[in-house]
């Protein structure tokens, strides 16, 4: 699976960014990508992988995103 579109990452550059997702795993009722690679105008930017994924943990509310300390722990 991949997504592509224009993005301005000034001062690093602007152009067509591509994000490629892989290593899909089931978490709860969802299939989530545990790996992603990003490129800008054909130049590799970053690769990342998920270490832990909590899907809909108890206590997660919009207010939790205002401060990292308010995010609930992964069960």
DSSP file (Angstrom, degrees, kcal/mol; ACC not computed):
  #  RESIDUE AA STRUCTURE BP1 BP2  ACC     N-H-->O    O-->H-N    N-H-->O    O-->H-N    TCO  KAPPA ALPHA  PHI   PSI    X-CA   Y-CA   Z-CA
    1    1 A X              0   0    0      0, 0.0    20,-2.9     0, 0.0     2,-0.3   0.000 360.0 360.0 360.0 142.6    0.0    0.0    0.0
    2    2 A X  E     -A   20   0A   0     18,-0.2     2,-0.3     2,-0.0    18,-0.2  -0.975 360.0-153.7-150.4 162.7    1.3    3.5   -0.7
    3    3 A X  E     -A   19   0A   0     16,-2.2    16,-2.6    -2,-0.3     2,-0.3  -0.986  13.2-172.3-138.3 147.4    0.2    7.1   -0.9
    4    4 A X  E     +A   18   0A   0     -2,-0.3     2,-0.3    14,-0.2    14,-0.2  -0.998  19.1 125.2-144.1 143.1    1.6    9.9   -3.0
    5    5 A X  E     -A   17   0A   0     12,-2.0    12,-3.2    -2,-0.3     2,-0.1  -0.965  56.2 -63.8 178.6 171.1    1.1   13.7   -3.2
    6    6 A X  E     +A   16   0A   0     -2,-0.3     2,-0.3    10,-0.2    10,-0.2  -0.430  49.9 170.4 -73.4 144.1    2.6   17.1   -3.0
    7    7 A X  E     -A   15   0A   0      8,-2.4     8,-2.3    -2,-0.1     2,-0.6  -0.976  27.7-145.1-154.4 140.0    4.2   18.3    0.2
    8    8 A X  E     +A   14   0A   0     -2,-0.3     6,-0.3     6,-0.2    -2,-0.0  -0.929  19.7 171.7-108.9 111.7    6.4   21.2    1.2
    9    9 A X    >   -     0   0    0      4,-3.0     3,-2.6    -2,-0.6     4,-0.2  -0.197  33.1-152.1-109.7  38.5    8.9   20.2    3.9
   10   10 A X  T 3  S+     0   0    0      1,-0.4    -2,-0.1     2,-0.3     4,-0.0  -0.252  74.2  26.1 -52.8 135.8   10.8   23.5    3.8
   11   11 A X  T 3  S+     0   0    0      3,-0.0    -1,-0.4     0, 0.0     3,-0.1  -0.973 127.5  49.5 -91.8   6.7   13.7   24.0    4.5
   12   12 A X  S <  S-     0   0    0     -3,-2.6    -2,-0.3     1,-0.3     2,-0.2   0.799 118.2 -80.8 -78.1 -28.5   14.4   20.3    3.5
   13   13 A X        -     0   0    0     -4,-0.2    -4,-3.0     2,-0.0     2,-0.3  -0.816  33.3-118.3 149.1 171.6   12.6   20.5    0.2
   14   14 A X  E     +A    8   0A   0     -6,-0.3     2,-0.3    -2,-0.2    -6,-0.2  -0.975  52.4  84.1-140.3 152.5    9.2   20.4   -1.6
   15   15 A X  E    S-A    7   0A   0     -8,-2.3    -8,-2.4    -2,-0.3     2,-0.6  -0.990  78.5 -14.6 153.5-157.3    7.8   18.0   -4.2
   16   16 A X  E     -A    6   0A   0     -2,-0.3    25,-3.2   -10,-0.2     2,-0.4  -0.693  58.7-161.2 -82.8 118.9    6.0   14.7   -4.6
   17   17 A X  E     -AB   5  40A   0    -12,-3.2   -12,-2.0    -2,-0.6     2,-0.4  -0.822   2.8-162.4-102.6 142.7    6.2   12.6   -1.4
   18   18 A X  E     -AB   4  39A   0     21,-2.8    21,-2.3    -2,-0.4     2,-0.5  -0.989   3.9-168.7-123.8 130.4    5.6    8.9   -1.4
   19   19 A X  E     -AB   3  38A   0    -16,-2.6   -16,-2.2    -2,-0.4     2,-0.5  -0.985   6.4-165.4-117.6 124.6    4.8    6.9    1.7
   20   20 A X  E     -AB   2  37A   0     17,-2.8    17,-2.1    -2,-0.5     2,-0.4  -0.946   5.2-159.6-113.5 127.7    5.0    3.1    1.4
   21   21 A X  E     + B   0  36A   0    -20,-2.9     2,-0.3    -2,-0.5    15,-0.2  -0.837  20.7 151.4-110.0 142.9    3.4    0.9    4.1
   22   22 A X  E     + B   0  35A   0     13,-2.5    13,-1.6    -2,-0.4    12,-1.0  -0.865  39.2  63.7-152.8-175.4    4.2   -2.7    4.8
   23   23 A X  E     -     0   0A   0     -2,-0.3    11,-1.3    10,-0.2     2,-0.2   0.945  67.0-163.6  54.3  55.9    4.3   -5.4    7.5
   24   24 A X  E     - B   0  33A   0      9,-0.2     2,-0.3    -3,-0.1     9,-0.2  -0.506  11.0-179.4 -74.5 135.0    0.6   -5.3    8.2
   25   25 A X  E     - B   0  32A   0      7,-2.5     7,-2.9    -2,-0.2     2,-0.4  -0.973  30.2-109.8-134.5 148.6   -0.5   -6.9   11.4
   26   26 A X  E     + B   0  31A   0     -2,-0.3     2,-0.4     5,-0.2     5,-0.2  -0.645  34.2 174.7 -80.4 129.3   -4.0   -7.3   13.0
   27   27 A X  E >   - B   0  30A   0      3,-3.0     3,-2.1    -2,-0.4     2,-0.3  -0.951  65.6 -45.0-133.8 112.9   -4.6   -5.2   16.1
   28   28 A X  T 3  S-     0   0    0     -2,-0.4    28,-0.0     1,-0.3    26,-0.0  -0.501 123.8 -24.1  63.3-126.4   -8.1   -5.4   17.5
   29   29 A X  T 3  S+     0   0    0     -2,-0.3     2,-0.3    -3,-0.1    -1,-0.3   0.359 124.9  83.9 -96.6   4.5  -10.4   -5.2   14.5
   30   30 A X  E <   -B   27   0A   0     -3,-2.1    -3,-3.0    -5,-0.0     2,-0.6  -0.770  68.2-138.6-112.2 151.8   -7.9   -3.3   12.3
   31   31 A X  E     -B   26   0A   0     -2,-0.3     2,-0.4    -5,-0.2    -5,-0.2  -0.957  33.0-171.2-101.4 119.4   -5.0   -4.2   10.0
   32   32 A X  E     -B   25   0A   0     -7,-2.9    -7,-2.5    -2,-0.6     2,-0.4  -0.884  24.5-119.2-115.9 143.0   -2.2   -1.7   10.7
   33   33 A X  E     -B   24   0A   0     -2,-0.4    -9,-0.2    -9,-0.2   -10,-0.2  -0.658  19.8-171.0 -77.6 131.6    1.1   -1.2    8.9
   34   34 A X  E    S+     0   0A   0    -11,-1.3    16,-2.3   -12,-1.0     2,-0.3   0.359  71.1  46.2-102.5   3.1    4.1   -1.7   11.2
   35   35 A X  E     +BC  22  49A   0    -13,-1.6   -13,-2.5    14,-0.2     2,-0.3  -0.997  60.7 173.9-144.2 144.2    6.6   -0.4    8.7
   36   36 A X  E     -BC  21  48A   0     12,-2.4    12,-2.9    -2,-0.3     2,-0.4  -0.995  11.2-163.7-146.6 146.5    6.7    2.7    6.5
   37   37 A X  E     -BC  20  47A   0    -17,-2.1   -17,-2.8    -2,-0.3     2,-0.4  -0.994  10.5-158.1-131.5 142.6    9.3    4.3    4.2
   38   38 A X  E     +BC  19  46A   0      8,-3.0     7,-3.2    -2,-0.4     8,-1.4  -0.937  10.2 179.1-123.5 139.4    9.1    7.8    2.9
   39   39 A X  E     -BC  18  44A   0    -21,-2.3   -21,-2.8    -2,-0.4     2,-0.5  -0.992  15.8-150.5-138.1 148.6   10.7    9.5   -0.2
   40   40 A X  E >  S-BC  17  43A   0      3,-2.8     3,-2.1    -2,-0.3   -23,-0.2  -0.975  82.1 -20.5-121.3 118.1   10.6   13.0   -1.6
   41   41 A X  T 3  S-     0   0    0    -25,-3.2    -1,-0.1    -2,-0.5   -24,-0.1   0.858 130.2 -49.4  51.5  40.0   11.0   13.4   -5.3
   42   42 A X  T 3  S+     0   0    0    -26,-0.4     2,-0.5     1,-0.2    -1,-0.3   0.369 114.7 116.3  85.7  -5.3   12.6   10.0   -5.5
   43   43 A X  E <  S-C   40   0A   0     -3,-2.1    -3,-2.8     1,-0.0    -1,-0.2  -0.861  71.3-115.2-100.8 127.5   15.1   10.6   -2.7
   44   44 A X  E     +C   39   0A   0     -2,-0.5    -5,-0.3    -5,-0.2     3,-0.1  -0.367  35.9 173.5 -62.0 131.7   14.8    8.5    0.4
   45   45 A X  E     -     0   0A   0     -7,-3.2     2,-0.3     1,-0.4    -6,-0.2   0.818  55.2 -24.5-103.3 -51.5   13.8   10.5    3.5
   46   46 A X  E     -C   38   0A   0     -8,-1.4    -8,-3.0     2,-0.0     2,-0.4  -0.995  39.9-147.4-163.3 154.6   13.2    8.0    6.3
   47   47 A X  E     +C   37   0A   0     -2,-0.3     2,-0.3   -10,-0.2   -10,-0.2  -0.986  25.7 179.0-124.5 140.3   12.2    4.5    7.3
   48   48 A X  E     -C   36   0A   0    -12,-2.9   -12,-2.4    -2,-0.4     2,-0.3  -0.973  12.7-163.4-140.7 157.0   10.3    3.7   10.4
   49   49 A X  E     -C   35   0A   0     -2,-0.3     2,-0.4   -14,-0.2   -14,-0.2  -0.990  25.1-115.8-139.6 150.0    8.8    0.8   12.2
   50   50 A X        -     0   0    0    -16,-2.3     3,-0.1    -2,-0.3   -16,-0.0  -0.683  20.6-175.4 -86.0 130.8    6.2    0.4   15.0
   51   51 A X  S    S+     0   0    0     -2,-0.4     2,-0.3     1,-0.4    -1,-0.2   0.795  75.1   2.9 -92.0 -35.6    7.4   -1.0   18.3
   52   52 A X        -     0   0    0      2,-0.0     2,-0.4   -18,-0.0    -1,-0.4  -0.990  61.4-163.1-150.9 144.6    4.0   -1.1   20.0
   53   53 A X        -     0   0    0     -2,-0.3     2,-0.6    -3,-0.1   -21,-0.0  -0.971   0.6-168.4-135.2 120.1    0.5   -0.3   18.9
   54   54 A X        -     0   0    0     -2,-0.4     2,-0.7    20,-0.0     3,-0.3  -0.932  11.6-155.6-105.9 119.2   -2.5    0.3   21.2
   55   55 A X  S    S-     0   0    0     -2,-0.6    -2,-0.0     1,-0.2   -27,-0.0  -0.865  71.3 -24.1-100.7 116.2   -5.8    0.3   19.4
   56   56 A X  S    S-     0   0    0     -2,-0.7    -1,-0.2     1,-0.1     3,-0.1   0.923  81.0-162.9  53.4  56.2   -8.5    2.2   21.2
   57   57 A X    >   -     0   0    0     -3,-0.3     3,-1.6     1,-0.1    -1,-0.1  -0.350  30.6 -91.4 -67.7 150.6   -7.0    1.9   24.8
   58   58 A X  T 3  S+     0   0    0      1,-0.2    -1,-0.1    15,-0.1     3,-0.1  -0.349 112.5  27.6 -59.9 139.7   -9.3    2.7   27.7
   59   59 A X  T 3  S+     0   0    0      1,-0.3     2,-0.7    -3,-0.1    -1,-0.2   0.428  80.6 141.1  89.6  -0.2   -9.2    6.3   28.7
   60   60 A X    <   +     0   0    0     -3,-1.6     2,-0.3    11,-0.1    -1,-0.3  -0.671  20.7 155.6 -79.9 117.2   -8.2    7.7   25.3
   61   61 A X    >   -     0   0    0     -2,-0.7     3,-1.5    -3,-0.1     4,-0.5  -0.869  59.2-100.1-131.4 165.3  -10.1   10.9   24.8
   62   62 A X  G >  S+     0   0    0     -2,-0.3     3,-1.4     1,-0.3     4,-0.1   0.850 121.7  62.3 -55.3 -33.2   -9.4   14.0   22.6
   63   63 A X  G >  S+     0   0    0      1,-0.3     3,-1.6     2,-0.2     4,-0.3   0.776  89.0  70.1 -64.0 -25.3   -8.0   15.7   25.7
   64   64 A X  G X  S+     0   0    0     -3,-1.5     3,-0.8     1,-0.3     6,-0.3   0.762  90.6  61.2 -63.5 -23.6   -5.3   13.1   26.0
   65   65 A X  G <  S+     0   0    0     -3,-1.4    -1,-0.3    -4,-0.5    -2,-0.2   0.462  87.1  73.0 -84.9  -0.1   -3.6   14.5   22.9
   66   66 A X  G <  S+     0   0    0     -3,-1.6     2,-0.3     1,-0.3    -1,-0.2   0.661 111.3  19.3 -84.6 -15.9   -3.0   17.9   24.5
   67   67 A X    X   -     0   0    0     -3,-0.8     3,-2.4    -4,-0.3     4,-0.4  -0.910  68.8-139.0-155.3 121.6   -0.3   16.6   26.7
   68   68 A X  G >  S+     0   0    0     -2,-0.3     3,-1.3     1,-0.3    -1,-0.1   0.800 103.9  64.0 -54.1 -29.5    1.8   13.4   26.3
   69   69 A X  G 3  S+     0   0    0      1,-0.3    -1,-0.3    -3,-0.1    -4,-0.1   0.724  97.1  57.8 -67.2 -19.1    1.5   12.7   30.0
   70   70 A X  G <  S+     0   0    0     -3,-2.4    -1,-0.3    -6,-0.3     2,-0.2   0.543  79.4 109.1 -88.2  -7.7   -2.3   12.3   29.6
   71   71 A X  S <  S-     0   0    0     -3,-1.3   -11,-0.1    -4,-0.4   -12,-0.0  -0.503  75.1-116.6 -70.0 135.3   -2.0    9.5   27.1
   72   72 A X        -     0   0    0     -2,-0.2     2,-0.1   -15,-0.1   -15,-0.1  -0.327  30.5-104.7 -70.3 155.5   -3.1    6.2   28.6
   73   73 A X        -     0   0    0      1,-0.1     2,-0.3   -15,-0.1    -1,-0.1  -0.417  35.9-102.4 -74.7 153.3   -0.6    3.3   28.9
   74   74 A X              0   0    0      1,-0.1    -1,-0.1    -2,-0.1   -20,-0.0  -0.611 360.0 360.0 -72.5 131.8   -0.8    0.4   26.5
   75   75 A X              0   0    0     -2,-0.3    -1,-0.1    -3,-0.0    -2,-0.0   0.518 360.0 360.0 -71.9 360.0   -2.4   -2.6   28.2
